[in-house]
């Protein structure tokens, strides 16, 4: 619909507006629990009858007992609207309950436990279980109905609901009858409309079409009504014969009232601001009052003049307000021309806006009914369909538009979906022809897509094509408008900016976790980046930099509601009203018409400070909401923290205790300081001592308070009942002067580190500080696709962190919480078998590591076997690799030219060169190290038959490669001794370095961790033909005890081999030292383990398992004829299985292995190994 603009239904707006109001109220949860107890009493018939008999029968309150015959309200959820509906049914019964409820009488009517006769108790329990109610608690009911706070809270919630409810119900009226029917009841209204429009018609056709009136100012009236809700109405609420509120209860009531009112104002302004912007503002031209219509036309011209670029506005705005007949007529209309002098184009558009609806259809009003029915009966969408169509059919039959016989005939004809297209004359539609022979569910979807169109022509247009065109147009428009927004240059991400962002998240986290009720914060004004909410919503985004430059100072926007001094301009005291307001669903205008709230910003409501030394003192006094704070004019967006980090950490404080304090708005005029009269004013308020309150007995003052009261009496604020009467009352002027303040105490630093919490429960900010204390360095994370050689030359290698490695962590603007915890627990993870910590992985991978599951991390850490030195290792140790120097000379160049040439190649060419060098190294080692004529074939280790050829003939085994490897080490002349097997007296029974069928290899210090380590090779599992099963454990220290501990844990791991069927499961087997068996058990168990034969890889096992799970139908399918088998490459001579894992990788895996780091980690990992035959 290119010529339409969206309008948010007012029913939906008000529902969403009020649904979140209760979230900012601290007492809401306890209040809802009390209501559930009353629901358990009133929803069950037998319990209401017992209450009437035991508590009302024979008393002076028996006459209204008929009100308890029925009670249908329920609390199926704790959201605002459901509670308000329940309170509307409870309100007339609550005074009767408060005066008549007697727990002893109610329980005495049955037994001491509150259970009635067996038949009655069974009926009660059946209803309670069927309706899902809580168990009856008479004692809890007694506390609730006699609580002054409970009664006041009911009245306060209903008071807050009045204005939004009036806005929603008023939007359903019509412009032609609403003044006539305004004071009539619902029954009288329906009767009048039925007499006017005919039998069965109770609604005017123009009902709900009030968009011009809402745009022209009725929304502002709703804002004024909400702002007019003052605390005076709470203080004047009558309580049904129960004690007055205490100071703590007053604090809770007024605090929740302020929170609910402030949040309601903000949400209503956010969700309806679009109506004051173009193109919705054009609907104000259709107002019935000509003067109002001309004023709206002037506002349209003023908004267009702010940014007259067509590309900055909605397509309708650009089409109408560009030079043309509509723009000319608009200027004439604003200038005073008559309607007959205007163009027909202008009149047609204005007439269409008169019929624009602002309320939803009947489908929206059934949300609660459908939710309750689905929860109770699970009847699903059928309930929705019948609820919307049966009332319509009922009206048609009642008005005589259709007879019952015709209706039944139509239903009979439509029993089959295949007959519906011919009945609707759409049988030749292309979509119907494609889906005619498909299932009924597919036919139903196709019919819905065809029928639910705006006109007959669009019925034959492709829905998918229109959706693609709409999305393309939408993206094009958004891209064009984003170019018009002058964005401020964003500085490069630094460690300080990362800390500031984490500090803001830390403050919000503490606000959610630890704060109950109202909470105030104080900090220097230079530490907050603030922006006015009204400016953010009103001014166009395309003009935002100019507007922000002209914003007044913060202190100028906060006129105090008291006369005593001025708030220090260097500090700000505020409350957090809402987090992330940009996440709320709103209709956003174009960038040239209005603004929007920045994502991630926090709405902050400022309070005027009335005390000194708030940054160092132990208490403070803060005034209540000022006149500027009754609307969003006193609210700001906190988009971030600025300034010095040390200053923010030191100066920002949170006040943990907030108490209510009564004062007078002009205390200094009467000669008193704020807070000085709190006890006196609290006594007057608690007694309800108001001159207009006839039910109050007044306040009897103490002798020391008489002089103060006489002073206030001279100013006309209080009065006495008589000359000899010592009871005092507030006058009307005194009630207006009375206001509440907040006494703040128990300050604490917001950004202190909570050392008592475990690492997993700390915030990101606390983890960053912990990393800084452990001397970790931060670098910005760069994706692989954006990395360059300059980064590597500058030290940004993004290598995994290993034990003893360089402590560098990486992140973007929002670091992963689990990633930081893993880094802080790196030593623990290494001890449990993790070889290294990869950077830049997903959050779930790090969470799995914290739980001890390393499977997500290990596939990325396939280390090179320890017996093979990679080119990087050799270059780092400046040791020549056997035969490589001669090969490079044969190629025609040394290391220098090769390095210069490689620096000019791209990444793919570098990989190709590394692949070629690895192949040459492999061939060179085979040529140089393997003896030409072995004296005899040494016996292979157990399990060598798994490397036999496909033909089944055993190939001769080559020479043992450990000997060749030791010879190469000795030829290098470095003086290093070869890797030796573990001595037999160390504990395990080793034969030539083998523990049973497992090879144990010891690595020196520096090559495998700080103190060295031990690696075990398992022959029972293989990940693939190129990757075997190995596990490495580093030594905690250089002592023999640490070496024996690691050897024993690895030997235990070896004996577990037959307990696992996959390599990936065996690698992550936990090895806690507390449960490790002794050497005697391990030696005995490994001695009886059979040799592995015909080992299948994990890939083969997974494929076999997938085939086994396949349906039998696939197994019966005719197999395809097999083609001529491809020629197989000549197989290499099979290596002994104990050394297969130490061979260089095959050609197809060479590029993968060349990028792997050497096995210098300190926990388990999988290593590449060639075992192809």
N, C-alpha and C positions, 0 to 999 in steps of 0.2 A: 504494500500500500504506500506508494511513494508520496501521495498527497495527504497523508495522515500523520498525526503526532500522538504519542502515548499519553494517557491520563491515568494516574493512579487512583483507584477506587477509594473513596473516603472510608468505607467500611473496613477495607483491608489496611489502610494507613493507620486508622485508630487502633485496630486490633494489634498490629505489629508495634505501634507506638507504646501501648500500655503493657504489652507482653513482657517487656524487659524492665519495667519500672521497679518491680519488687527485688531485682537482683542487687540493687544498691542499698536495700534496707536491712539493717543488722538484726532486727527482731522478727523478720518475716518467717523464718523457719519455726521458731517457737510458737508464733501466732498460728501458723498452719497446723501444727501438731494439736493445739487446743481445739481448733475447728474440727479436726478429724475425730476427736473424742465426742464432741457434740453431734457430729454426723452419725456416729455409732448409736447414739441414743435416739435421734429423731427419725432416722431412716427405717427403723424396724417397728412395725405396727404394735407388736406386743409390748415393747418397751415404752412407747408413747402412752399406751393405755395404762400401764402400770404407773407411769409418772402422774398421769391425770388422777388416778385413783388414790395414790399415796400422798401426793403433794398438793393437789388442787381441790380434791373433793372435800366439801364441808368447810372451806375457807372462804374469805371474802374475795378471792381471786378465781372462784369457780366459774364465774360468768364468761370469761374469755377462753374457757377450756375448749370451745369448738374450733379454735385456731389450730389445735394439735390433732385434728382428725386426719389430716393429710400433710405430708411433707415429701416433696419429690426432688428437692435440690440435692446435688451430689458434688463431691470433690474428687473427680477421677484424675485430676492432675493439679499441681500446685502453682500453676501460672496465674497471672493477675486476673484475667477475665473470668476464669472459672471460680476463683475465690470470690470475686465481686458478685457474680450471679448467686452464689451460695449465701453471701451476706445479705443480699436483697430479700431473700426468703427468711433469713434468720432474724433480721432487724426487728420486725414487729413482735417476735417471740422472746427476744433476749431480755427485755425488762421484766416479763412475767417469770422467766426462768431465774433471774437474779433475785426476785423477791420470794419465790415460792420453793425453790429447790432445797430439799433437805436430804442429805445423804443417808442419815439414819432411818428416816421414814421409808425411803426408797428401798434400802436393803432389808429393812424389817418386814417389808411386804413379802419377802421370800425368805431365804436362809441367810446365814451370816456371810456367805461368799457372794451374795448378789445373784444367785441362780434361782429361777422360779421353779414351779412345779415341773415334773418330768416332761409332760406334754408341752408346756409353755417354753421350757428351756430348749427342747428339741426344735420347736418352731423358730425360736430366736436364732439358734445356731445355724439352722438351714438358711434363713434369710441373710445372716451375716456372711456365710460362705458364698452364697449365690451373688451377693452384691459386692463382695470383696472389701468389706469394711474391717476396720481395726477392732480389737477386743474392747468391750465396754469397761471403763475405768471410772466408777462413781467418784472416787477421791479426786481424780484429775478434773472431772467436770465441776466439782465444788470449787476448786482453785480457780478455774477459768471464769465461772459466772460471778464470782465475788472479787475478781481482780479489776481494779480501777484502770489499769493499763490495757487490759483486754477490751473493755467497753470503749475506751477512748481510741484504741487502735481501730476498732470497727468503724467508728464515726469518722476517723481520719481517712481511712481507705475509701469510704463512700464519698467523702468530700472531694478527694482527688479525682474520682471517677466522673464527677458531675459534668465538668467542662468537656472532656473528650466525648462523652456519651451524647451531650447536647449537640456537639459538632457533627457527630456521625448521624444522629437522628434528624437533625436539621437539614442535612444534605439530601435526605430522602424526600423532602417536601417539594412542592411545585411553586413556581413564581406567581401563579395566578390565584391559589387558594390558601397559601400558608398563613397569611395574616388573618383570614377569616376563621381558619380552623385551629389557630394557635392555642386558644384557651379551652378547647373542647377535649373531652376524654377520647380514648381510642374507639369506644363503642359509638359515641356520638359522631365522631369523624367518619367512620365507616357508613353510618346510617345516612348522613348528609350526602356523601359522595354517591351512594347507591340511588338516592332520590334524584340526584342531578344527572348521572350518566346512565342510569338504567339498572335493572335488577341484576345482581351478581357482579357488578363492577364497583370495586371499592377504592380504586386508585386512579388518580388523574393521569392522562397520557403524558403530561409534562413533568411528572414526578421524577426527581433525581437529576434534572437538567438545569443545574444551578452553577455551571462553570463561570459565567460572567459575574455572578454575585460573589463567588469565592475569590475571584481574581481582583474584584473591585474593592475589597476591604473586609469581608466577613471573616476571613482568616485572622486579620489583625484584631478583630473584636474577640475572637477566641483566645488570642494571646493575652489580651488585656484582662479577660476574665480569669485566666490561670494566674496571671501576675497579681490579681486582686485577692487571691487566697492568702490571707495573712494568718499569723499565729493567734490573732484575737479570736478567730472562730473556734480554735481548739480550746482556748481558755474558757470559753463560754458554753462548752458542751455540757448538758445536764447529765449527771450520773444517777442511776436508779437506786438511791438509798445505800450507797457504798462509800467507803472512805475516799478522801481526796488523794490525788497522785502525790507520791513522794518526789524528792528532788531527783533521784536517779531515774524514776519513771518519766518525769518531765523531760529529762535529758534524752532518753530513748525515743520518746514520742516526737519531740520537736526535731531531733536529728534525722529520723526517718522521714518526717514530713518535708524537711528541706531537701533531702536527697531525692525523694520521689518527685517533688515539684521541679527541681532543677533539671533532672534527667528528662522529665516529660516535656519541658519547654524546649530543651535542646533537640530531642528527637522530632518533635512536631515541626520545629523550624527547619531541620535538615530535610524532612520528607515532603515539605510543602513549599520550600523556597522556589522550586522550579516554576510554580504558578505565577510568580512575579517576574518572570523572564520571558524573553522572546523565544518561540512564537506563541506561547500560551497567553502572554499578556494581550495579544490581539483579540482574544475572546472577550475582554472587557469592553470592546466596542459594541457588543450586543446587549449591554445593560439596558434595562427598561427606562432608566432615568437619562435624559439627553445630556444633562450637565455632567453626570458621572461618566457617561460615554465619551464626552469631549475631553475630560480630564485623563481618562485612560489613553486616549489617542495622543495626548501630549507626552505621557510617559513612554509610549511606544517610540515616538520621535526622539525623545531624549536618550533612550537606550540605544537606538540605532546610531545616534550621533557619536556615542562613545567609541564605536569601532564600525565604520560603515563598509568595511570590506566584505563582499558577499561570501567569500570562502571561509570567513570566521563564524558564520551563522548557520542555522538550520536551513534546509533546502526550501521550506515554505517561507521562512523569513526573507531569504535572498530573492525568491521569486516575486514576493509581493512588495517589498520595500525598495527594490531597485527602481529607477525611473520608469514610470509607466502609469496606466490609468488608475491603479489602486493607490499608488503613492500620491498622485495628484488629488484624488478624492479625499484621502486621509488628511492632507494638509488643508483642504477646503473645509472639511468637517470640524477640524480643530479651530479653524479661523472663524467659524460661526455660520457656515452655509447650511441650508435646509436639505432634507433628505431627497427632495425631488431634483435638486441640482447636482446630485452625485451620480457617478457612473453605475451601470448595472453590474459590472464586475465587483465593485466594492460592496454593493448591497447583497449580492448573492453569497459572497464569502461571509459577511457579517451574519446573515440569516442562518447559515449553516452552523456557526458557532453557538447560536442560541439553542440548538438542539443537542449540543454535546453533553453526554451524561458524565456524572462524577461519582456515581455509586454503581456497584456491581449488579449483575443479574441475580436470579434466585439461587444460582449454584453456590455463591460465596457464603450465603447465610446458613448453609447446611454443613459446614465443616465440623462443628462440634458434634452435631447429631450423627454424622457418619463415623466420626472417630469413636464415639461411645458405642455405636452399634457394632462396628467392626471388632472392637475389643471384647464386647460381650458375646456376640454371636458368630463372628468370623465369617460374615456373609459377603464381604469384599465389595467389588464394584457394582454388584447387582443392587445393593442398597442405594448407591449414588444414582443409578439410572432411574429406579422407581421413584425416588424422592423428588426428582426434577420433573418427571413426566406425568405422574398420576394426578397431582393438583391441577395441571394444565388440562388434562382430559376431563377432570371433574368439572372444571369451569365451563368447558365447551358443552358438556352434556347439560349442565344446569341452565345455561343461557339458550339452549336449543340450537346451537350451531351444528350439532351432530347427534343422531339418535343412537341409542344403545345397540340396536340391531345393526346399524351401519358400522359402528365401531367394531363389533364382533366379527362382521364380515371382513373388514380390513385386516384384523388380526389373523383370521383364518387364511387369507390370501398370502400373508407375509410369513407364514410358518417356515417356509423354505427360503433361504437366502438367495437361491438361484432364480427365484421368481421376482425378486425385488427390482433388478435392473429393468426388466420389461415394464413393470408397473410404473417406474419413475421415468420411463422413456430414455434411458441411458444405456440400453443394451449394446449399442454400437460403439460405446466408448472404448478406446484402445486398452485402457487398464483393465476393464472388465473382460475383454476378449483374452487377455493374457492369463488372468486368474480364475477363469470360469470353471476350469476342471481341477482346481486345487482345493485344499481343505477349506471348510467354512470359516476358520479363523482368518485365513488370508483374504477371503472374499469380504469379510466384515471390515478389515483394515482398508481395502480398496474402496469400498462404498463410503467409508468415513472421509477419506481423502477427496473423493469427488464431490460429496454433498456439502461439506463444510467449507464453502467458498463464498466470496463476497458477491459475485454476480454470475450470470450464466456464461459469459464469455470466458472467465477465468476457470470455469469448470473443466475445460478441455486443455488447459495449460499444464505443463509438467511441474509437479510440485518440487522435484529435485532441482530442475533447471532454475526455477524462481528462487529457491533457497541459495543456490550457488551465486546467482546474480546479486541477490541481496547481500550476501556476505562479502562479495567482491566490492560492491558499492560502499558498504560500511567500512571496510578496511581502507579503501581509497579516501573516504571522507575523514576518517580518523588520522590518517597519515598527513593529509593536507592541513588539518587543524593543528596537529602537533608542531608543524613547522612554524606556525604563527606564534607559538608560545616562546617568549624570550626566557629561556632557562639560564639560570645562573651557572657559571662554570663550576663543576664539582671537582674539588681538589683530589689529588691522588690519595688512595687509601694508605694510611699510616698506622703504626701501632697505637698512637695516641687516639686517633679517630676510632679505631677498633675498641679501645678501652672505654671511650665515651659512650659508644653505642651499647656496649655490655653493661655499663653503669646504669643507663636508662632502663634496660631490661631487668636489671637487678632490683631497681626501685619498684617497678611494677610487680615483680615477683613477690617481693616482701609485702606489697599492698594487698595482694590476693591471698597470701598464705597466713600472715600473722595479724592482720588488722581486722578487728571486729568493730563495726560501726564507723563513726566519723573519725578521720585521721587527718592531721594537719602536718604540713612540711614547711620548713623555713630554710632559705638559702639566699646568698647574695644574688641580686638581680642580674649581675654580669655573667652568671653561670647558666642562665636559661635562655634558650632561643624561642621567643614568644611571638605569636601572631594572633591578631584579633579574629575570633570566629565570624563575627558579622562581616568583616572585610573579606575574609576568605570565601564566604557564601555570596556576597553581594557584587563585588568587583569582578570584571571579566578577567579571565586568565591571560588574555593577550595584553592586558594593561597592568598586570600584577607588579612588575618591578617598579613602575612609577607610583602605584598606590602604596606599596610597602615603604617607599622612601618618604612618603608624606604622612605616615602614621604618627600620631602623637606618642608621647612617652607613656609608659605603663601607669605611672602614678597619676597622670592627667585623666586616664580613663576610669579611675576608681574614686569617685567622690564619696567620702566617708559619710556614714549615717549618724555619726556623732560629732560633736563640736570640739572635742578635747584634743587639741594638738593635731599634728599631721604624721602620717606613717613615715618612717625613715625611708628615703628613696633608695637606699643601698640594699635593702632586704625586701623579700617578698615571702608572704605566708599564703599557702594555697592548699586546696583540696583536689584530689583526683576524682573527677566526675565520671569519665568514661574512657576506656582504652580503645584505640584503633577505631575512631568513628567512621573512617573511610570504608570499613568493611560492611557497614549497614547498606541495605539495598535501597537506593534512591534513584530518581530520574535525574540525570545530569544534563544540564543545558550545554549548548555549544560554547566554545572557548570565548567567543566574542560577546556572549550574552551574560554569562555568570561564571562563578568559580566553583570550586569543589574543595573538600578537605583533603589535605595531603595524607597519603597512606602511611600508617604507622605512627601518626601524631597522637598525642594524648590531650584530651580536653581538660583544662585546669580551671577551676573556679577560684578566684582570688578572694581573700578575706582581708579586711582592713585591720592592721595591727594596732593595738592600743597599749603596748608595753614596750619597755626599752630593754636593750641588751639581750635580744632574742637569740643571738648567736652564741652567747656564753651563759645566760641566766638559766635558772632551773624552773621558771614558770613564766607565763605570759597570759595576756588577756586579749582576746580577738573578738571583734564585733560580729554581729550577725549579718545576713545579707543586706547589702545597701540597695538604694533605689536603682543604681545602674545594673545591679545583678539580678533584677527581676526578669530580665530578658537575657538573650545571649550577648548583649553588649558588654557584660562583665566577665565573659568567658574567653579563654585564649587557647590556642593550640601550642602545646609543647612539642616542637619538632625535634628537639635534641638538646644535649648539654654542650656548652661551649666554655672556653676559658681554660685556666690552668687546672690540670687534673688533681694536683695536690690540694688546691683550694677547694675544689668540689668535694673531695673525700673528707676534708677536715671540717668544712662549714655547713654542709647540708645536714639538717637534723629532722628527726621525726618525733612528734609529740605523741606518746603512747597513751596518755590519759587525757580525756576531754570531759569536762564537767560543765553543766549548765550554770550560768550566772545571770541574774536579773539586774537590770540597770535602767536608767532613764536616758532618753535620747539627748537631752540637754542638761546633763548632770551638773556641768560646770556653772550653768546659769543659776542653779539653785544652791551652789556652794558645796557640792559634794564631788568626790572622785568616783570614777566608774568602778563598780565592784564593792564600794563601801556600803551600799544599801541592800546588798544581796539577801541577807537573812531576813530583813524586814519585808522586802518585796516578795520573797519566797513564801512567807507566812500569809501575806494577803492573797497571793495567787492560789495557794493550797486551800485556803478557806473559801475560795470563790467569792471574795468580798468585793463585788461590783455593785454599784448603785442600781443598775438595771436588773440585777439578779435577785428576784424576790425570794428565791428558795434559800439564799445564803443567810447565815446568822451573823456574818461579819467577823472581823479579826480583833481579838482582845490583845492589846499591846502590853509589852513588859514596861516596867517603870522607866528603864533607861531608854526606851524607844519613843517616849511621849514627846520629848523635845524635837526629835527629828520629824515626827508626824505633824506637829504643830507648824514647823517650818514648811512642810509640803502643803499643809492646809492653807497657809497664807498665799501660796501660789496656785491654789485651786485644783490640786491634784488628788487630795483625799478629803473626806468629810466624816463627821461623827453622826451617829443616829440621833443624838440629843445632847443637851448640855451636861447632863449627869450620866450619860451612857458612854462607856469606854469602848464601844465596838466601832471600828473604823472600816470605811469602804472607799474603793477607788471611784472617783468621779469619771465622767465621760472623757474629760481632758486627760486625766491620769491614765486611763486605759489606753489612750492613743500614744502617750509618751512612754509607756512601758515597752521595753524591748529586751531581748535576750542576747547574751554574749556567751563566749566559750572560754572557759578557764583551762589553759593548757599546762600540763606538767609532765614529769618523767620523760625528759628528752633523751634521745639516743642517736648515735651516728648512723646514718643510712648505709654507708659504705664500709662498715667494719666487717672483717672476715669472721665468719662463724666457724671457729676451729672445732667446736664440739660436734659438728655434723660430719658424716662420712662424705667422701668425695662425690659419690653419685648424687647426693642430695643438695650439693652446693650449686650456686648459680654459675653462669659462664664467666662473670666478672671475677668471682672468687677463684675459679680455676685458672684464669689468666694470671692472676697475682701469684698463685702457687707455682705456675710454670716459670714466672719471672724470678721467684725466690730460688728455684732450682737451676737458674742460669740457662734457661731455654731462650733461643733467639727466634724471632718471628719474621717470616717472609710471606709475601703475598702469593697465593696459589694461582698458578697459570695453567690453563688447560693444555693438554698435549698438543692440540692443533695450533696453538699460538706460541709455542716455545721456539726460541731461536738459539743459534750457537753462542751469541753474545751472553745469553743467560748462563750457559754452561761455563763459559770463560770467566764470568763474574762470580762463580760459585753456586749458582742456583741449579743444582743437579736434580733435586726432588727425589733423591735416593731414599729407599726405606731406612728407617732407623733401626740400628742393631745395638747390642750391648757394647758400650764403650765408644760408640760412634758420635758424630757431631750432633749436638742437641739443637735441631732446627725444626720448627713446626710451621705449617702452612695453613692459611685460611683465606676466605673472602671476607665480605662484610659481616656475615653471621657465621662464626665458627661452630662446628659440630660439637655438641656437649659431650657425647660419648667418645668422640675422638680425643678430646682433651683429657678425659678420665683415663683412657687407655694409655696415653703418654705418661701421665702421672703414676700409673701402675705398671709401667713397662717392665720393671725388674720382676714383678710377680708373674707377668705374662711369660717372660722369658723362662723363668723357672718351671713353668707348667708345660713348656714345649713349644711356644711360639717362636719361630726363628727370627722374624723381623716384623716391624710395623709399617705397613704401607700408608702413604699419605693420599688424601683425595678420594678415599673410598666412600661409599654410601653409609648413611647413619646406621642402617640395620646390620651392616658388617661389623661395625665397632661394638654394637650392642651384643652381638653374638660372641665376640671375643671376650667381653666382660663376663659372659655366662660360661666361658670355658669351651665354646665351640669355635674351633679355628678353621673349619672347612671352607668358609668364605674367604679367608685370608690366604690359605696355603696355595691354592691354584695360581696366585699371582707371585708366589715366592719359590719357584722351581730353581733351586740353587744348582750350580755346576758341581759335579762330584769332587770331593776333596783331593782325589788322586790326580786331577787334571788342572793344570795352571792355564788360565785364560790369558789373552794378550794383555789385558789391563793389569793383571796381577804381576806378570813378568816385567812390564814397563814400570810399575810402581816400585818393585823391589830391585830394578835395574839388574836383572839376571837374564842371560840369554836362554831362550828355550831351545831344546835340542834340535839341531838341524834347521832352524828357522832362519838364522843369519845367512847360511849358504844359499838357502832358497831365495831370499830377498836379493842377494847378489846376482843369482842366476836370472832374476827378473829384470835386472838392469838398474837397480837403484837401492839406496839405503833407507834408513828410517826418516831422515830429514826430508828428502824430496817427496817420499810417499806422504808424509804428514802435510806438506804444503799443498800437494795436489788434492788430498782428501778434504782439506779445509774449504775448497772451492766447490765441492759436490753437494748435492742435496741429500736428504735423509735416505732416500731409496738407494742412491748410489753407494752411500756409506754401508748400508746393510749388505749390498752385493759384494763389496770388497771384503767385509768381515766374513761373509759366507765363503768366499774363495780362499781366504787365508786359513780358516778353520779346516777346509778340505785339504789344503796343502799340508797343514800340520799333521792331520790324520795320516795322510799317505807317507809323510816323512818319517813319522814314528814307526809305522809298519815296516818301512824300508830299512831304517837304521837299527831299530832295537830288536826285531824278531830274528833269531838265529836262522841261518839258511838251511842248515842240516841238523835238526835236533837229534840228539843221541837216542832218545827214547820218548815215547809219548807218555808224559806224566799223567797219572790218574786224575781225572777231573773230580771236583767236589761233588757231594751228593746232590742229586737234582739236575745234573747236566743233561739228562735225556730230554728235558723240556725244550732244548735248543736244537733238537735233531731236525733233519730236513723233512720235506713233505713226503718224500718217497719212503721214509721209514728206515733208510740206511744210515747208520751212524757214521759221521764224518770224523776224520782224525782231528783230535784236539790240538790247538797250537800250544806253543810254549807258554808257561805260566807268566802272566804279565807283571806281577809284582817284582819279579827278578829284573825284568827289563826296566821297570820304573826306578828301581833302586840303582841300576847301572847308570841310568840317565842322570840321576841326582849326583852320583859320585863323579860322573864325567864333567858336570858343571863346575866342579872344583870349589864349591862354596864351603866345603868343610863340614856341612851339616850331615848329621847321621841320618840314615834312612828311617822311615816310619817303622817302628818295631811293634811287635805284638805285645800284648799285656803279659807280664810275667805270671807264671802259674801260681806263685805264692801270694798274688794279689787277691785271691778269692775265687775267681771263676776258673774252671778247667778249660784251658785254651790249648788248641792244637794248631800250630802254624797260624795263629791269629784268628782261629775259628772257635766260636762258642756253639758246639753242636753243628747245626747247619747254617749258622749265622756268622757273618764276618764282623769283627769289632776292630775299629781303626782309631788310633789315638792321634790327635792333632796338637801341634805345639802351641805355646802361648803366642798370641798375635795373629795366628792363622785361623783360629777358631775361638773367638772370644778373648777376653783379657788374660785368662789363665789357661787357655786351651780347652779341649773338650774331647768327647768320645762319640763316634758314629757307629751305628749298627746297620747292617744290610740284611734285609729279609728276602728270602727266595720264595715265600708262599704267596706273594701278591705282586701284581704289576698293574699300574694305571693304564699303560699302553705299551706298544712295542718299543717305545723310546724312553719310557719313564718307569723306573723300578720303584722299590719301596725302601726308603732309608729314613732314619731318624737320628738327629744330632742333639746332644745335651752338652752344654758348656759347664765348666767347673766353676764352682762358687769361689774357690780359693786355690792356692798352689799346694795345699797340704794333701797328704796321702788319704786322709779321711774323706775329703771332698771328692778325690778321684774314685775311691771305692764306692762312695754313695752314687755317683753318676753311673759307674759300671753296673752296679746292682740294679738301678732303675732301668737301664737299657736291657740288661739280661731279663728282667721281669717283662719288659715290652716284647722281647723275642719269644718268651714262652707263651705269650697271649696270641701268637700268630694264628693258631687254628681256631680261635674264638671269633674271628672276623672273616667275612667272605669278600670284603672289598678293601683295596689299598687305602682309599680315603677314610674308611672307618678305623683301620688299624693305626693310621698316622696320628689321629687325634685322641687315641686312648689315654685317659688320665693316668698319671704316675705319681700319686702322692707318696712321699717318703714314709709317712706314718704307716701306710698299709703295705709297704714293700716287703716281700718274704725274705728269709735269710738265704745265704749262699747254699746251704745244704739242700734246701727245697728246690732252688733253681737248678743246681747241677743235676739233681735226680730227675727233674721233669724234662730237661732238655735232652737227657740221655735216652729217653724212651720216645722222643718225637720222631715219626717216620720222615723219610726224605720226601720232599715235594716232587710231584710229577704231573705233567700235563697242566701247568698253571695257566689259567685263562685270565686275560686282562679285564679290568673293570669295564672297558668298552664292550667287550664280547659278552660279559655277564649281563650288562644292562640291556644289550640288544636281545639276548635270549629271554630275559624277563619280560621285555616288551612284546616279543612274539607270543609268549605264553599267555599274556593278558589279552591278546587280540581275540575278537569274536570268532566263533567256529565257522561262521559263514565265509569269512575270508580264507579259512583253511581249505574249504571245499571249492574255492574258485579254481578255474582251470589254469594251471601254470603256463606262463609264456614259454615258447620254445627257446631253448638255450642256443645262443650263437656259438660261433667258433671261439674257443678260449684264447685270450690274449697270451702272447709269449711272455714268459716270466723272466725277469732279470736273473742273471747268474747269482746264486746265493753265495754270501761270504762264508768262510769257514767259521763254524760255531765256536764261540769263545766259551770258556768255563763260566758257568752261571755266577760264580762268586766274583768274577772280574767283569762280567758283562755290564754291570752298572758303572764301571769306571771307564768304559770306552768313550771316545768322543761321540757326539750325536750323529745320527745318519744325515744324509743330504737333505731329506725333506724336513728335518727339524733343526737344521744347522742355524738358520736365521733366528729361530726362537731361542736356541741355546746360547748364541753369541751375545745376546742382550742380557742374559742372566748374570747376576753377580756371583762371585765365588761363595762357597759355603762357609761364610765367616760368622754366621749367626749363632745364637746360643740356645736354640730350641728346635723342635722337630720341624722338618720340611721335607718335601719330595724333590728328588734330584733326577736329572735326565740320565738315562742309561740306554744304551743300544743293546737290544736283544733280538735283532732281526736274524733270520736264518736264510 
